[in-house]
Amino acid sequence: MDVNRRRLLGASAAVSAGALALPAEPVRAAPLISTLGRDATQYGVRTNSPDDQTRALQRAIDEAARAQMPLALPPGIYRSSTLRLAEGSQLIGFRGATKLVFTGGGPSLLLSEGAGHVGLSGLSLDGANIPLPARRGLIHCLGGRDLRIIDAEVMNASGAGIWLEQISGEVSGNIIGNIASTAIVSFDAAGLIVSRNTILGTNDNGIEILRTAIGDDGTMVIDNRIENIKAGPGGSGQYGNAINAFRAGNVIVRGNRIRNCDYSAVRGNSASNIQISGNSVSDVREVALYSEFAFEGAVIANNTVDGAAFGVSVCNFNEGGRIAVVQGNIIRNLIPKRPIGTAPDDDAGIGIYVEADSTVSGNVIENAPAYGIVAGWGKYLRDVAISGNVIRNALAGIGVSVAADGGTALVSNNVMSGTPRGAVVGLDHIRSVTSDLTQDGAPRYAQVMLSGNVSR
């Protein structure tokens, strides 16, 4: 081996030995927040500061969006006016620990206009009851695709909690409470899921699915818990509803737990092909489950209603409302708005009401102060089948319009008990005008076909 080669090998060995002799450098784990995205405090945002953080937060949001990176807000309180969300903005907080408090001076706390792929998660938003302009939400999003509002908290909004227009995406797992108008408002959705939210205390409605004109919507409202909904502005049913679908076709309302509403649990107004299924409803003070006005197609199935003035109503054939399936519901403990018989238009304490092109089957109705089931309003009756229902403890079991210009009703194979005014009676609008039509010697009407009914 030549001298130069021996020197080179010797130097390498010395370097290796020296390297092995050095103390090991400790491996430092990256801060947890770095796994979520860019740290907002790197942009001068100060946690728990009494000062307004709007300017620093806006810079952080803009820079993170330009870099296509999420922006992580460490635990703490941040005071801010309106923050604008750009395309791709992703704000991530720590659930229950990252809180944005609205300071006013703008139309909303978080605002996006035409921005898609916006994500908000783990944030607590406090509106501080500062007045918002009309038709505004604490979170206000207009015209964006793939919006995600997940696991957030929205409280103390002096307006709507979340306001969406022409939005697709998902609003899920949020807690929304103490809202001056409606918790979640959606206009002209483009493919929206509203699920697993808890809504506690609003002054208008819980969730509104609306369209500016009658048309397909397809929003899915599933597995939410909605309680304590007031009809603060008054009206005749526009407010005080847990879920309100207006002009929105093909909406699915499924698996929601609804309690304590001034008006309805679910109200579909001119909402064709609405599906209302598997909901649990208690303590509502008007119609629990409603499909009304200019709709074609409603499925109201497998719900439980315990405590309402009216269980299910599918009505307004005069406005084009028709085609319904009312099946497999349990409706109990209905309450009258006034003592039965004190007014000729008494319409409370009824289990199920239908008018046109409908079937009512397999329902159980118990404790209805007026009627278990009613078909038709004067001449507004056409092609209704009522079969296989069980009715217990109602003033009358089934009432059917016997107006001369009314349509056909089939009443068959129902079981009724505890119906002192009769198992099946003829109606002039809501007033009974016949004896029990199932008894021998009772008047007969060509448009009312009876068979196989059992009463005791």
C-alpha positions, 0 to 999 in steps of 0.5 A: 500500500503506498504512503498516500493511500495509508495517510488517506485511510488513517485520516478517514478512520480518525474522522470516523472515530471522532464522529462516534465519540461526539455526544448524540444530538437529541432529536427534537419533535416538531411542535404539534401545531406544525402537523396541522398547518402554519402557525398563526402566531408566526404572522404576529397574531397574539393569543389572549391579547385584549387588542383586536387581531383582525389585521394580523389574522387576515394576513395569516389567512391570506398567506396560508391560502396562497401557499395552499396550507392550512392555518392553525390557531393555537388555543386561546382567545382572538378578538377580531372584526370581519375576516375574509376567506379566500379560495382554499382557506383552511382554518384549524383550531383546537376544539373548545380551546380556540375562540374567535370573538367578534368585535363588530365593525363588519357584516360577519365574523367569517366571510367568503364570497365565491371561494371554494374549498374553504374549511373551518374546523375546531373553532369556537366563534362568539358573536358577542351578541353584536348586531349583524345586518339583516340576512347575515350570519356570523359565518357568511358564505356565498357561492362556493364549492366544497365548503366544510364547517366541521366540529365548530361552535357558533354562539351568541349570534345577533343574526343567523349562526351560519348563512350559506348561498349557492354552496355545496359541501358539509356542515357537520358536528357543530354546536350552535346556540343562543342565535337571534334568528336561525342557526343554519340558513341555506339558499339554493344549495348545490349539494349540501349535507347538514348533519350531526349538529346540535342546535340549542336555542334560536328565535326564528328556526333551527335549520332553513333549506330555502330556494329563491324559486321552486326547484331541485335542492337535494340537501340532506338534513340528517342526525341533528339534535335540535331543541328550544326553537322559538317563533320570536317574530310571530307569524302563522308558521314561518317561524318556530320550526326545527327544520323548514324546507321552502321551495326546495325539492328532493330534501331528505330529513332523517334521524333528527332528534327534535324537542320543544318547538313553538311550531313544527318539527319539520315543515315542508312548504312547496317542497316536492319529493320531501322525505321525512323519516326516522325522526324523534319528535316531542313537545311541539305546539303545532303540526309536528310533521308538515307538507303543505302548499304546492308540492308533489310527493312526500314520504313521512315514515317511521317517525315518533311524535310524542306531544304535539297539537297535530301529528302529521298534515299533508295538505293544500290540494287547492294549491296543488299539494298532492301525492303522499305516503304516511306510513309506520309512524307512532303518534301519541299524546296530542294536545288541543289548542282549545276545548274540543267542540268550542269552535267549528274550525277546531283543527287541533288534536288530530293524529294524521291529516291528508287530502289527495292521492295519498296512502295512510298505512301502518301507523299507531295513533294514541290519545288524540283529543279530536280525530285519529285520522282525517281525510279531506277538507270539503271538496278537497279530497281525492283518492285516499287509502287509509288501511292497517292503522291502529287508533286508540283513545280518540274522540273519533277514529277516522273522519272522512269528508262527505262533501258531494263534490269530494273524491274517493276514500278507501277505509279498510282493515283499521283497528280502533278502540276508545272512540266515543264519537265513532270509529269512522264518521263523515265530515263537513270540513272538520265537523262530524255530521254523521253517526258512525259509518261502520254501524248498521243503519248508518248513511252510505256515501258512494265516495267512501268505501269501508271494509274490514274495520274493527272497533271496540 
